[in-house]
Amino acid sequence: MTPTPPKIRILLADDHTLVRRGVRLILDAEPDLEVVAEAADGAEAVAALRDVRADLVILDVAMPRMTGLQAARTIARMRTPPKMLMLSMHDNEQYFFEALKVGASGYVLKSVADEDLVKACRTAIQGRAFVYPGAMSALVRDYLDRLNRGESLPRTVLTEREDEVLKLIAEGHSTREIARELTISYKTVERHRENILAKLGLRDRTQVTRYAIRAGLIEP
């Protein structure tokens, strides 16, 4: 008798309990997939990988404390990183390309997770990239529409630390709170803040928040 192949072990990270519950039901219903751990944000996902062996990590793009994109960067630097998939509510070309840049094997929309997520998991484990069928046309259409409107397309110009500071500023944290959260000095936070505003050409917290939403650091 042919031995049953081991199940694909999955770590699922999303800050919405109901979303995690729904996604878990989809995955656990498959004979070759098993959710072995859950996390409510990127920091929890990174921490969980120290104790749990996972073949695949599914990360929501926008989560509190540490986003899925930030967590993916950290996970990709591990000695033997698991495969990664990004899960998002948004048809957004920047999120998509950032996901690939940080090492994810694919990008799945929550609205079609019941149709595409299982296939995406198997594709990622096979070492191939997964993009849901309607993604490319939607991304290209969005890109061209924005070009036609004369919009400047956002680029990644910040360091990882500046990304972290930007996210916390956009979430309303004070300089002292940011210093405590990131274990850096008050003056270092202020220097990062000045660099962020200069690099992005922004003036105040409102503009920082708008940028953070577009860059996938926080939810709208």
MDTraj code that builds the backbone (N, CA, C; nanometers):
import mdtraj as md
import numpy as np

residues = "MET THR PRO THR PRO PRO LYS ILE ARG ILE LEU LEU ALA ASP ASP HIS THR LEU VAL ARG ARG GLY VAL ARG LEU ILE LEU ASP ALA GLU PRO ASP LEU GLU VAL VAL ALA GLU ALA ALA ASP GLY ALA GLU ALA VAL ALA ALA LEU ARG ASP VAL ARG ALA ASP LEU VAL ILE LEU ASP VAL ALA MET PRO ARG MET THR GLY LEU GLN ALA ALA ARG THR ILE ALA ARG MET ARG THR PRO PRO LYS MET LEU MET LEU SER MET HIS ASP ASN GLU GLN TYR PHE PHE GLU ALA LEU LYS VAL GLY ALA SER GLY TYR VAL LEU LYS SER VAL ALA ASP GLU ASP LEU VAL LYS ALA CYS ARG THR ALA ILE GLN GLY ARG ALA PHE VAL TYR PRO GLY ALA MET SER ALA LEU VAL ARG ASP TYR LEU ASP ARG LEU ASN ARG GLY GLU SER LEU PRO ARG THR VAL LEU THR GLU ARG GLU ASP GLU VAL LEU LYS LEU ILE ALA GLU GLY HIS SER THR ARG GLU ILE ALA ARG GLU LEU THR ILE SER TYR LYS THR VAL GLU ARG HIS ARG GLU ASN ILE LEU ALA LYS LEU GLY LEU ARG ASP ARG THR GLN VAL THR ARG TYR ALA ILE ARG ALA GLY LEU ILE GLU PRO".split()
xyz = np.array([
    [0.0845, -0.1187, 0.0000],
    [0.0000, 0.0000, 0.0000],
    [0.0888, 0.1247, 0.0000],
    [0.0551, 0.2227, -0.0847],
    [0.1329, 0.3460, -0.0943],
    [0.1168, 0.4285, 0.0331],
    [0.2291, 0.4675, 0.0962],
    [0.2176, 0.5469, 0.2198],
    [0.1553, 0.6828, 0.1935],
    [0.0775, 0.7307, 0.2896],
    [0.0141, 0.8618, 0.2771],
    [0.1193, 0.9714, 0.2943],
    [0.1314, 1.0632, 0.1974],
    [0.2314, 1.1701, 0.2123],
    [0.1976, 1.2601, 0.3309],
    [0.2992, 1.3176, 0.3953],
    [0.2718, 1.4053, 0.5101],
    [0.1935, 1.5287, 0.4688],
    [0.1129, 1.5783, 0.5600],
    [0.0341, 1.6972, 0.5313],
    [0.1227, 1.8213, 0.5266],
    [0.0792, 1.9198, 0.4493],
    [0.1454, 2.0497, 0.4455],
    [0.1066, 2.1248, 0.5717],
    [0.2054, 2.1576, 0.6533],
    [0.1826, 2.2229, 0.7823],
    [0.1794, 2.3747, 0.7618],
    [0.0695, 2.4393, 0.8059],
    [0.0454, 2.5800, 0.7755],
    [0.0336, 2.6640, 0.9018],
    [0.1004, 2.7786, 0.9008],
    [0.0810, 2.8813, 1.0037],
    [-0.0018, 2.9923, 0.9416],
    [-0.1118, 3.0281, 1.0042],
    [-0.2060, 3.1269, 0.9504],
    [-0.2054, 3.2530, 1.0362],
    [-0.1764, 3.3677, 0.9749],
    [-0.1714, 3.4949, 1.0490],
    [-0.2689, 3.5961, 0.9906],
    [-0.3642, 3.6388, 1.0727],
    [-0.4608, 3.7416, 1.0343],
    [-0.5154, 3.8016, 1.1628],
    [-0.5331, 3.9347, 1.1662],
    [-0.5767, 3.9963, 1.2912],
    [-0.7268, 3.9854, 1.3145],
    [-0.8023, 3.9308, 1.2185],
    [-0.9465, 3.9137, 1.2369],
    [-0.9776, 3.7664, 1.2685],
    [-1.0309, 3.7427, 1.3864],
    [-1.0580, 3.6059, 1.4305],
    [-1.1514, 3.5333, 1.3350],
    [-1.2556, 3.6018, 1.2877],
    [-1.3515, 3.5374, 1.1980],
    [-1.2877, 3.4986, 1.0652],
    [-1.1974, 3.5829, 1.0154],
    [-1.1277, 3.5500, 0.8904],
    [-1.0413, 3.4260, 0.9105],
    [-0.9665, 3.4233, 1.0217],
    [-0.8828, 3.3052, 1.0497],
    [-0.9682, 3.1795, 1.0590],
    [-1.0824, 3.1928, 1.1253],
    [-1.1698, 3.0762, 1.1424],
    [-1.2193, 3.0254, 1.0069],
    [-1.2607, 3.1185, 0.9204],
    [-1.3101, 3.0794, 0.7887],
    [-1.2021, 3.0182, 0.7018],
    [-1.0840, 3.0803, 0.7020],
    [-0.9734, 3.0279, 0.6216],
    [-0.9305, 2.8912, 0.6734],
    [-0.9285, 2.8770, 0.8045],
    [-0.8889, 2.7476, 0.8626],
    [-0.9853, 2.6362, 0.8215],
    [-1.1128, 2.6669, 0.8195],
    [-1.2113, 2.5670, 0.7769],
    [-1.1856, 2.5217, 0.6338],
    [-1.1523, 2.6177, 0.5469],
    [-1.1226, 2.5847, 0.4069],
    [-1.0009, 2.4929, 0.3975],
    [-0.8960, 2.5273, 0.4709],
    [-0.7700, 2.4528, 0.4599],
    [-0.7781, 2.3157, 0.5268],
    [-0.8358, 2.3117, 0.6468],
    [-0.8406, 2.1849, 0.7201],
    [-0.9332, 2.0827, 0.6552],
    [-1.0196, 2.1288, 0.5647],
    [-1.1090, 2.0370, 0.4946],
    [-1.0349, 1.9562, 0.3877],
    [-0.9127, 1.9988, 0.3540],
    [-0.8343, 1.9302, 0.2510],
    [-0.7477, 1.8211, 0.3138],
    [-0.7401, 1.7047, 0.2496],
    [-0.6662, 1.5926, 0.3099],
    [-0.5150, 1.6160, 0.3217],
    [-0.4604, 1.7077, 0.2407],
    [-0.3155, 1.7282, 0.2416],
    [-0.2730, 1.8575, 0.3105],
    [-0.3692, 1.9301, 0.3707],
    [-0.3374, 2.0572, 0.4355],
    [-0.3776, 2.0530, 0.5825],
    [-0.2985, 2.1190, 0.6671],
    [-0.3289, 2.1222, 0.8103],
    [-0.2776, 2.2534, 0.8709],
    [-0.3682, 2.3293, 0.9326],
    [-0.3275, 2.4503, 1.0041],
    [-0.2776, 2.4077, 1.1418],
    [-0.1483, 2.4309, 1.1665],
    [-0.0882, 2.3860, 1.2936],
    [-0.0727, 2.4989, 1.3941],
    [-0.0890, 2.6248, 1.3490],
    [-0.0766, 2.7380, 1.4409],
    [-0.1429, 2.8606, 1.3793],
    [-0.1885, 2.9520, 1.4678],
    [-0.2477, 3.0780, 1.4242],
    [-0.1766, 3.1939, 1.4931],
    [-0.1816, 3.3101, 1.4291],
    [-0.1241, 3.4310, 1.4866],
    [-0.2139, 3.5489, 1.4535],
    [-0.2171, 3.6490, 1.5445],
    [-0.3037, 3.7649, 1.5255],
    [-0.2307, 3.8833, 1.4627],
    [-0.1004, 3.8720, 1.4464],
    [-0.0254, 3.9773, 1.3758],
    [0.1086, 3.9202, 1.3311],
    [0.1867, 4.0019, 1.2588],
    [0.3121, 3.9535, 1.2043],
    [0.4128, 3.9151, 1.3102],
    [0.4173, 3.9925, 1.4197],
    [0.5120, 3.9627, 1.5272],
    [0.4828, 3.8264, 1.5899],
    [0.3549, 3.7967, 1.6104],
    [0.3173, 3.6658, 1.6652],
    [0.3554, 3.5540, 1.5693],
    [0.3403, 3.5789, 1.4390],
    [0.3747, 3.4772, 1.3391],
    [0.5240, 3.4457, 1.3439],
    [0.6060, 3.5503, 1.3488],
    [0.7510, 3.5305, 1.3558],
    [0.7883, 3.4546, 1.4821],
    [0.7279, 3.4934, 1.5948],
    [0.7568, 3.4272, 1.7224],
    [0.7132, 3.2805, 1.7201],
    [0.5983, 3.2527, 1.6593],
    [0.5461, 3.1160, 1.6561],
    [0.6385, 3.0212, 1.5807],
    [0.7077, 3.0740, 1.4795],
    [0.7960, 2.9885, 1.3999],
    [0.9175, 2.9402, 1.4785],
    [0.9427, 3.0001, 1.5938],
    [1.0520, 2.9506, 1.6790],
    [1.0115, 2.8208, 1.7487],
    [0.8800, 2.7998, 1.7640],
    [0.8311, 2.6835, 1.8388],
    [0.7570, 2.5818, 1.7522],
    [0.7081, 2.6263, 1.6364],
    [0.6251, 2.5401, 1.5526],
    [0.6904, 2.5231, 1.4158],
    [0.6970, 2.3998, 1.3690],
    [0.7492, 2.3771, 1.2343],
    [0.6357, 2.3940, 1.1337],
    [0.6551, 2.4840, 1.0396],
    [0.5543, 2.5077, 0.9353],
    [0.6203, 2.4991, 0.7983],
    [0.5497, 2.4400, 0.7046],
    [0.5975, 2.4342, 0.5659],
    [0.5571, 2.5597, 0.4901],
    [0.4478, 2.6213, 0.5366],
    [0.3898, 2.7351, 0.4657],
    [0.3317, 2.8340, 0.5661],
    [0.3557, 2.9619, 0.5435],
    [0.2981, 3.0664, 0.6276],
    [0.2074, 3.1525, 0.5400],
    [0.0825, 3.1714, 0.5842],
    [-0.0125, 3.2582, 0.5145],
    [-0.0282, 3.3848, 0.5971],
    [0.0056, 3.4996, 0.5380],
    [0.0100, 3.6261, 0.6112],
    [-0.0868, 3.7277, 0.5512],
    [-0.1723, 3.7841, 0.6356],
    [-0.2530, 3.8979, 0.5922],
    [-0.1588, 4.0148, 0.5649],
    [-0.1838, 4.0911, 0.4609],
    [-0.0953, 4.2015, 0.4250],
    [-0.0911, 4.3065, 0.5356],
    [-0.2061, 4.3537, 0.5817],
    [-0.2119, 4.4633, 0.6791],
    [-0.2580, 4.4111, 0.8145],
    [-0.1657, 4.4162, 0.9117],
    [-0.1978, 4.3739, 1.0485],
    [-0.1340, 4.4727, 1.1464],
    [-0.1865, 4.4821, 1.2690],
    [-0.1256, 4.5705, 1.3693],
    [0.0115, 4.5198, 1.4138],
    [0.0869, 4.6087, 1.4790],
    [0.2220, 4.5803, 1.5310],
    [0.3211, 4.5532, 1.4189],
    [0.3063, 4.4432, 1.3472],
    [0.3942, 4.4105, 1.2352],
    [0.3083, 4.3591, 1.1208],
    [0.3171, 4.4235, 1.0043],
    [0.2352, 4.3820, 0.8902],
    [0.2834, 4.2483, 0.8353],
    [0.2020, 4.1912, 0.7469],
    [0.2424, 4.0682, 0.6810],
    [0.3670, 4.0873, 0.5968],
    [0.3779, 4.2023, 0.5312],
    [0.4951, 4.2301, 0.4483],
    [0.6208, 4.2414, 0.5342],
    [0.6099, 4.3089, 0.6484],
    [0.7247, 4.3201, 0.7387],
    [0.7633, 4.1840, 0.7946],
    [0.6630, 4.1040, 0.8316],
    [0.6911, 3.9703, 0.8850],
    [0.7581, 3.8837, 0.7787],
    [0.7121, 3.8953, 0.6542],
    [0.7684, 3.8148, 0.5459],
    [0.9168, 3.8441, 0.5270],
    [0.9546, 3.9726, 0.5395],
    [1.0969, 4.0077, 0.5271],
    [1.1796, 3.9366, 0.6333],
    [1.1268, 3.9359, 0.7556],
    [1.1976, 3.8707, 0.8661],
    [1.2039, 3.7196, 0.8462],
    [1.0923, 3.6604, 0.8078],
    [1.0865, 3.5152, 0.7883],
    [1.1803, 3.4716, 0.6756],
    [1.1882, 3.5517, 0.5699],
    [1.2731, 3.5170, 0.4555],
    [1.4203, 3.5076, 0.4928],
    [1.4581, 3.5750, 0.6036],
    [1.5988, 3.5729, 0.6462],
    [1.6309, 3.4563, 0.7390],
    [1.5311, 3.3750, 0.7726],
    [1.5564, 3.2587, 0.8583],
    [1.6433, 3.1579, 0.7848],
    [1.7087, 3.0722, 0.8611],
    [1.8023, 2.9763, 0.8007],
    [1.7319, 2.8860, 0.7000],
    [1.6171, 2.8323, 0.7368],
    [1.5383, 2.7494, 0.6437],
    [1.3950, 2.8029, 0.6439],
    [1.3703, 2.9120, 0.5719],
    [1.2375, 2.9752, 0.5770],
    [1.1305, 2.8892, 0.5111],
    [1.0100, 2.8920, 0.5669],
    [0.8983, 2.8243, 0.5011],
    [0.8544, 2.9029, 0.3783],
    [0.7738, 2.8422, 0.2953],
    [0.7116, 2.9151, 0.1853],
    [0.6121, 3.0141, 0.2451],
    [0.5810, 3.1191, 0.1694],
    [0.4886, 3.2210, 0.2193],
    [0.3871, 3.2596, 0.1134],
    [0.2646, 3.2864, 0.1582],
    [0.1585, 3.3421, 0.0746],
    [0.1034, 3.4662, 0.1435],
    [0.0687, 3.5684, 0.0653],
    [0.0068, 3.6879, 0.1208],
    [-0.1437, 3.6834, 0.0934],
    [-0.2200, 3.7233, 0.1937],
    [-0.3657, 3.7269, 0.1844],
    [-0.4090, 3.8722, 0.1989],
    [-0.4978, 3.9189, 0.1097],
    [-0.5337, 4.0613, 0.1141],
    [-0.6775, 4.0835, 0.0703],
    [-0.7338, 4.1958, 0.1173],
    [-0.8658, 4.2395, 0.0724],
    [-0.8566, 4.3185, -0.0574],
    [-0.7346, 4.3600, -0.0949],
    [-0.7204, 4.4638, -0.1966],
    [-0.6564, 4.4167, -0.3269],
    [-0.7186, 4.4528, -0.4392],
    [-0.6578, 4.4427, -0.5716],
    [-0.5646, 4.5618, -0.5850],
    [-0.4418, 4.5467, -0.5439],
    [-0.3529, 4.6619, -0.5401],
    [-0.2182, 4.6206, -0.5958],
    [-0.1739, 4.6868, -0.7033],
    [-0.0500, 4.6454, -0.7693],
    [0.0723, 4.6615, -0.6812],
    [0.0729, 4.7611, -0.5922],
    [0.1907, 4.7767, -0.5072],
    [0.1998, 4.6642, -0.4049],
    [0.0855, 4.6289, -0.3436],
    [0.0863, 4.5189, -0.2481],
    [0.1383, 4.3920, -0.3160],
    [0.0897, 4.3687, -0.4384],
    [0.1265, 4.2480, -0.5121],
    [0.2775, 4.2422, -0.5362],
    [0.3335, 4.3499, -0.5896],
    [0.4762, 4.3484, -0.6208],
    [0.5616, 4.3494, -0.4940],
    [0.5146, 4.4156, -0.3884],
    [0.5867, 4.4117, -0.2617],
    [0.5873, 4.2699, -0.2046],
    [0.4748, 4.1984, -0.2204],
    [0.4667, 4.0609, -0.1720],
    [0.5731, 3.9738, -0.2387],
    [0.5864, 3.9875, -0.3698],
    [0.6878, 3.9099, -0.4412],
    [0.8279, 3.9523, -0.3988],
    [0.8456, 4.0829, -0.3777],
    [0.9779, 4.1352, -0.3427],
    [1.0267, 4.0812, -0.2080],
    [0.9345, 4.0629, -0.1126],
    [0.9756, 4.0156, 0.0195],
    [0.9842, 3.8632, 0.0276],
    [0.9589, 3.7958, -0.0833],
    [0.9812, 3.6519, -0.0859],
    [0.8576, 3.5646, -0.0854],
    [0.7387, 3.6236, -0.0951],
    [0.6163, 3.5434, -0.0973],
    [0.6019, 3.4711, -0.2312],
    [0.5367, 3.3556, -0.2276],
    [0.5149, 3.2775, -0.3493],
    [0.3855, 3.3128, -0.4195],
    [0.3062, 3.3999, -0.3580],
    [0.1796, 3.4332, -0.4212],
    [0.0992, 3.5325, -0.3405],
    [-0.0108, 3.5743, -0.4007],
    [-0.0959, 3.6806, -0.3471],
    [-0.2395, 3.6375, -0.3734],
    [-0.3174, 3.6202, -0.2680],
    [-0.4536, 3.5693, -0.2809],
    [-0.5513, 3.6702, -0.2217],
    [-0.6560, 3.7011, -0.2954],
    [-0.7591, 3.7910, -0.2441],
    [-0.8522, 3.7172, -0.1479],
    [-0.8872, 3.7818, -0.0371],
    [-0.9787, 3.7202, 0.0591],
    [-1.1143, 3.6918, -0.0048],
    [-1.1544, 3.7769, -0.0992],
    [-1.2870, 3.7608, -0.1607],
    [-1.2986, 3.6323, -0.2418],
    [-1.1854, 3.5761, -0.2843],
    [-1.1894, 3.4514, -0.3618],
    [-1.1078, 3.3424, -0.2934],
    [-1.0858, 3.3571, -0.1631],
    [-1.0036, 3.2598, -0.0907],
    [-1.0631, 3.1194, -0.0990],
    [-1.1961, 3.1097, -0.0959],
    [-1.2585, 2.9777, -0.1014],
    [-1.2320, 2.9083, -0.2343],
    [-1.2039, 2.9856, -0.3398],
    [-1.1779, 2.9278, -0.4708],
    [-1.0290, 2.9049, -0.4953],
    [-0.9448, 2.9968, -0.4483],
    [-0.8049, 2.9980, -0.4910],
    [-0.7020, 2.9578, -0.3851],
    [-0.7364, 2.9651, -0.2577],
    [-0.6334, 2.9497, -0.1558],
    [-0.5739, 2.8099, -0.1526],
    [-0.6557, 2.7085, -0.1669],
    [-0.6053, 2.5712, -0.1640],
    [-0.5065, 2.5488, -0.2786],
    [-0.5432, 2.5923, -0.3971],
    [-0.4528, 2.5795, -0.5117],
    [-0.3242, 2.6585, -0.4879],
    [-0.3380, 2.7780, -0.4291],
    [-0.2207, 2.8613, -0.4022],
    [-0.1255, 2.7912, -0.3064],
    [-0.1791, 2.7253, -0.2041],
    [-0.0952, 2.6533, -0.1075],
    [-0.0146, 2.5435, -0.1768],
    [-0.0810, 2.4661, -0.2587],
    [-0.0121, 2.3551, -0.3264],
    [0.0909, 2.4076, -0.4268],
    [0.0566, 2.5166, -0.4944],
    [0.1490, 2.5759, -0.5910],
    [0.2742, 2.6275, -0.5210],
    [0.2558, 2.6958, -0.4067],
    [0.3690, 2.7504, -0.3323],
    [0.4620, 2.6399, -0.2831],
    [0.4054, 2.5316, -0.2321],
    [0.4866, 2.4204, -0.1803],
    [0.5681, 2.3565, -0.2923],
    [0.5163, 2.3614, -0.4126],
    [0.5891, 2.3067, -0.5279],
    [0.6983, 2.4007, -0.5777],
    [0.7118, 2.5166, -0.5108],
    [0.8165, 2.6096, -0.5486],
    [0.7816, 2.6991, -0.6644],
    [0.6518, 2.7105, -0.6953],
    [0.6078, 2.7952, -0.8062],
    [0.5273, 2.9135, -0.7528],
    [0.5175, 3.0183, -0.8324],
    [0.4438, 3.1389, -0.7919],
    [0.2967, 3.1243, -0.8272],
    [0.2106, 3.1725, -0.7385],
    [0.0668, 3.1707, -0.7646],
    [0.0122, 3.3134, -0.7689],
    [-0.0627, 3.3439, -0.8738],
    [-0.1361, 3.4697, -0.8827],
    [-0.2776, 3.4343, -0.9263],
    [-0.3772, 3.4810, -0.8542],
    [-0.5142, 3.4416, -0.8864],
    [-0.5491, 3.4870, -1.0282],
    [-0.6363, 3.4137, -1.0983],
    [-0.6582, 3.4330, -1.2416],
    [-0.6895, 3.5755, -1.2855],
    [-0.7669, 3.6498, -1.2058],
    [-0.8028, 3.7847, -1.2495],
    [-0.7032, 3.8915, -1.2090],
    [-0.5972, 3.8514, -1.1396],
    [-0.5080, 3.9511, -1.0804],
    [-0.4342, 4.0342, -1.1831],
    [-0.3729, 3.9690, -1.2797],
    [-0.2859, 4.0439, -1.3696],
    [-0.3625, 4.1494, -1.4477],
    [-0.4797, 4.1126, -1.5000],
    [-0.5563, 4.2118, -1.5761],
    [-0.5996, 4.3270, -1.4862],
    [-0.6386, 4.2944, -1.3614],
    [-0.6803, 4.3993, -1.2689],
    [-0.5627, 4.4896, -1.2326],
    [-0.4480, 4.4294, -1.2074],
    [-0.3307, 4.5073, -1.1707],
    [-0.2834, 4.5962, -1.2844],
    [-0.2804, 4.5390, -1.4043],
    [-0.2376, 4.6180, -1.5206],
    [-0.3361, 4.7309, -1.5468],
    [-0.4665, 4.7030, -1.5355],
    [-0.5680, 4.8059, -1.5579],
    [-0.5535, 4.9189, -1.4561],
    [-0.5331, 4.8824, -1.3299],
    [-0.5156, 4.9829, -1.2250],
    [-0.3911, 5.0673, -1.2514],
    [-0.2825, 5.0000, -1.2904],
    [-0.1563, 5.0699, -1.3182],
    [-0.1743, 5.1711, -1.4319],
    [-0.2387, 5.1270, -1.5400],
    [-0.2577, 5.2161, -1.6554],
    [-0.3530, 5.3311, -1.6224],
    [-0.4583, 5.3013, -1.5462],
    [-0.5527, 5.4067, -1.5075],
    [-0.4820, 5.5146, -1.4266],
    [-0.3964, 5.4742, -1.3369],
    [-0.3260, 5.5710, -1.2529],
    [-0.2253, 5.6517, -1.3348],
    [-0.1608, 5.5861, -1.4296],
    [-0.0711, 5.6596, -1.5184],
    [-0.1475, 5.7633, -1.5998],
    [-0.2647, 5.7232, -1.6515],
    [-0.3462, 5.8145, -1.7330],
    [-0.3957, 5.9336, -1.6523],
    [-0.4163, 5.9123, -1.5212],
    [-0.4604, 6.0221, -1.4354],
    [-0.3429, 6.1096, -1.3914],
    [-0.2228, 6.0707, -1.4316],
    [-0.1050, 6.1496, -1.3970],
    [-0.0583, 6.1291, -1.2550],
    [-0.1023, 6.0203, -1.1907],
    [-0.0610, 5.9955, -1.0528],
    [0.0818, 5.9416, -1.0496],
    [0.1561, 5.9805, -0.9488],
    [0.2882, 5.9214, -0.9294],
    [0.2695, 5.7898, -0.8566],
    [0.3347, 5.6863, -0.9048],
    [0.3199, 5.5548, -0.8457],
    [0.4179, 5.5387, -0.7304],
    [0.3703, 5.4936, -0.6139],
    [0.4582, 5.4848, -0.4973],
    [0.5706, 5.3843, -0.5186],
    [0.6873, 5.4174, -0.4682],
    [0.8018, 5.3277, -0.4749],
    [0.8511, 5.3014, -0.3322],
    [0.9227, 5.1915, -0.3181],
    [0.9793, 5.1622, -0.1872],
    [1.1081, 5.2407, -0.1723],
    [1.1078, 5.3403, -0.0857],
    [1.2261, 5.4234, -0.0686],
    [1.2719, 5.4245, 0.0767],
    [1.1997, 5.3587, 0.1645],
    [1.2325, 5.3606, 0.3064],
    [1.3070, 5.2340, 0.3476],
    [1.3873, 5.2457, 0.4522],
    [1.4508, 5.1282, 0.5099],
    [1.3468, 5.0504, 0.5905],
    [1.3819, 4.9277, 0.6317],
    [1.2893, 4.8477, 0.7115],
    [1.2551, 4.9189, 0.8428],
    [1.3544, 4.9775, 0.9083],
    [1.3294, 5.0476, 1.0338],
    [1.2389, 5.1671, 1.0116],
    [1.2605, 5.2412, 0.9021],
    [1.1747, 5.3555, 0.8713],
    [1.0322, 5.3101, 0.8444],
    [1.0163, 5.1938, 0.7795],
    [0.8829, 5.1358, 0.7599],
    [0.8143, 5.1128, 0.8936],
    [0.8892, 5.0576, 0.9894],
    [0.8338, 5.0285, 1.1215],
    [0.7911, 5.1568, 1.1920],
    [0.8766, 5.2593, 1.1856],
    [0.8451, 5.3874, 1.2501],
    [0.7246, 5.4514, 1.1812],
    [0.7229, 5.4485, 1.0482],
    [0.6117, 5.5051, 0.9722],
    [0.4792, 5.4417, 1.0124],
    [0.4770, 5.3101, 1.0232],
    [0.3538, 5.2396, 1.0603],
    [0.3043, 5.2847, 1.1970],
    [0.3958, 5.2949, 1.2933],
    [0.3567, 5.3332, 1.4283],
    [0.3104, 5.4784, 1.4353],
    [0.3748, 5.5662, 1.3580],
    [0.3277, 5.7057, 1.3500],
    [0.1856, 5.7094, 1.2961],
    [0.1630, 5.6357, 1.1873],
    [0.0310, 5.6351, 1.1231],
    [-0.0764, 5.5783, 1.2142],
    [-0.0372, 5.4882, 1.3063],
    [-0.1327, 5.4295, 1.4005],
    [-0.1578, 5.5198, 1.5211],
    [-0.0880, 5.6360, 1.5248],
    [-0.1157, 5.7339, 1.6294],
    [-0.0265, 5.7269, 1.7515],
    [0.0812, 5.6500, 1.7449],
    [0.1700, 5.6385, 1.8602],
    [0.2576, 5.7631, 1.8740],
    [0.2876, 5.8004, 1.9969],
    [0.3764, 5.9134, 2.0226],
    [0.5212, 5.8707, 2.0016],
    [0.6104, 5.9703, 1.9969],
    [0.7527, 5.9403, 1.9796],
    [0.8034, 5.8514, 2.0924],
    [0.7636, 5.8821, 2.2166],
    [0.8092, 5.8016, 2.3300],
    [0.7559, 5.6584, 2.3216],
    [0.6311, 5.6435, 2.2797],
    [0.5737, 5.5085, 2.2650],
    [0.6470, 5.4293, 2.1570],
    [0.6814, 5.4973, 2.0477],
    [0.7542, 5.4307, 1.9390],
    [0.8926, 5.3875, 1.9874],
    [0.9600, 5.4766, 2.0609],
    [1.0927, 5.4441, 2.1141],
    [1.0854, 5.3204, 2.2037],
    [0.9826, 5.3160, 2.2889],
    [0.9661, 5.2017, 2.3798],
    [0.9338, 5.0736, 2.3022],
    [0.8451, 5.0835, 2.2020],
    [0.8044, 4.9664, 2.1228],
    [0.9215, 4.9074, 2.0459],
    [1.0050, 4.9927, 1.9870],
    [1.1149, 4.9462, 1.9023],
    [1.2479, 4.9349, 1.9777],
    [1.2458, 4.9699, 2.1066],
    [1.3664, 4.9655, 2.1909],
    [1.4787, 5.0496, 2.1300],
    [1.4454, 5.1721, 2.0945],
    [1.5445, 5.2673, 2.0443],
    [1.5246, 5.3986, 2.1194],
    [1.6168, 5.4916, 2.1031],
    [1.6092, 5.6168, 2.1790],
    [1.5082, 5.7137, 2.1180],
    [1.4650, 5.8086, 2.2002],
    [1.3734, 5.9143, 2.1563],
    [1.4343, 5.9889, 2.0373],
    [1.5632, 6.0230, 2.0475],
    [1.6290, 6.0984, 1.9409],
    [1.6367, 6.0187, 1.8110],
    [1.6555, 5.8878, 1.8240],
    [1.6602, 5.8036, 1.7037],
    [1.5254, 5.8027, 1.6325],
    [1.4167, 5.7963, 1.7096],
    [1.2826, 5.8020, 1.6505],
    [1.2634, 5.9347, 1.5773],
    [1.3040, 6.0438, 1.6415],
    [1.2905, 6.1758, 1.5789],
    [1.3700, 6.1835, 1.4490],
    [1.4898, 6.1244, 1.4487],
    [1.5719, 6.1252, 1.3268],
    [1.5045, 6.0436, 1.2161],
    [1.4495, 5.9277, 1.2524],
    [1.3776, 5.8469, 1.1534],
    [1.2565, 5.9237, 1.0988],
    [1.1842, 5.9925, 1.1884],
    [1.0681, 6.0706, 1.1468],
    [1.1084, 6.1769, 1.0442],
    [1.2168, 6.2483, 1.0726],
    [1.2641, 6.3516, 0.9796],
    [1.3038, 6.2912, 0.8452],
    [1.3721, 6.1770, 0.8489],
    [1.4136, 6.1113, 0.7247],
    [1.2934, 6.0656, 0.6423],
    [1.1915, 6.0124, 0.7123],
    [1.0703, 5.9651, 0.6435],
    [1.0012, 6.0807, 0.5721],
    [0.9804, 6.1905, 0.6432],
    [0.9123, 6.3061, 0.5838],
    [0.9924, 6.3607, 0.4658],
    [1.1248, 6.3657, 0.4796],
    [1.2084, 6.4191, 0.3717],
    [1.2062, 6.3279, 0.2498],
    [1.2198, 6.1973, 0.2711],
    [1.2242, 6.1025, 0.1602],
    [1.0927, 6.0990, 0.0824],
    [0.9809, 6.1079, 0.1560],
    [0.8493, 6.0926, 0.0931],
    [0.7863, 6.2265, 0.0555],
    [0.8499, 6.3353, 0.0960],
    [0.7944, 6.4671, 0.0652],
    [0.6639, 6.4939, 0.1370],
    [0.6540, 6.4456, 0.2616],
    [0.5315, 6.4626, 0.3408],
    [0.5536, 6.5693, 0.4470],
    [0.4398, 6.6229, 0.4998],
    [0.4501, 6.7335, 0.5951],
    [0.3976, 6.7006, 0.7339],
    [0.2967, 6.6133, 0.7421],
    [0.2337, 6.5918, 0.8727],
    [0.1825, 6.4489, 0.8859],
    [0.1254, 6.4196, 1.0054],
    [0.0773, 6.2848, 1.0347],
    [-0.0336, 6.2397, 0.9385],
    [-0.1202, 6.3322, 0.8969],
    [-0.2283, 6.2957, 0.8042],
    [-0.1725, 6.2424, 0.6741],
    [-0.0726, 6.3107, 0.6196],
    [-0.0114, 6.2650, 0.4954],
    [0.0634, 6.1336, 0.5163],
    [0.1277, 6.1192, 0.6326],
    [0.1965, 5.9937, 0.6647],
    [0.0958, 5.8786, 0.6676],
    [-0.0206, 5.9030, 0.7283],
    [-0.1235, 5.7990, 0.7367],
    [-0.1732, 5.7595, 0.5986],
    [-0.1958, 5.8567, 0.5118],
    [-0.2400, 5.8254, 0.3751],
    [-0.1368, 5.7398, 0.3026],
    [-0.0094, 5.7768, 0.3173],
    [0.0957, 5.6984, 0.2531],
    [0.0980, 5.5564, 0.3090],
    [0.0852, 5.5428, 0.4410],
    [0.0904, 5.4109, 0.5047],
    [-0.0213, 5.3205, 0.4543],
    [-0.1382, 5.3789, 0.4288],
    [-0.2497, 5.3007, 0.3742],
    [-0.2154, 5.2530, 0.2336],
    [-0.1639, 5.3424, 0.1508],
    [-0.1294, 5.3052, 0.0132],
    [-0.0179, 5.2012, 0.0086],
    [0.0720, 5.2066, 0.1048],
    [0.1867, 5.1152, 0.1062],
    [0.1552, 4.9829, 0.1750],
    [0.0321, 4.9663, 0.2251],
    [-0.0072, 4.8404, 0.2856],
    [0.0398, 4.8216, 0.4282],
    [0.0810, 4.9304, 0.4934],
    [0.1279, 4.9210, 0.6312],
    [0.0142, 4.9203, 0.7315],
    [-0.0968, 4.9877, 0.6982],
    [-0.2153, 4.9862, 0.7845],
    [-0.3390, 4.9750, 0.6976],
    [-0.4494, 4.9325, 0.7568],
    [-0.5762, 4.9206, 0.6851],
    [-0.6403, 5.0599, 0.6708],
    [-0.7143, 5.0834, 0.5615],
    [-0.7866, 5.2103, 0.5473],
    [-0.8889, 5.2256, 0.6578],
])
top = md.Topology()
chain = top.add_chain()
for i, resn in enumerate(residues, 1):
    res = top.add_residue(resn, chain, resSeq=i)
    for name in ("N", "CA", "C"):
        top.add_atom(name, md.element.get_by_symbol(name[0]), res)
traj = md.Trajectory(xyz[None], top)
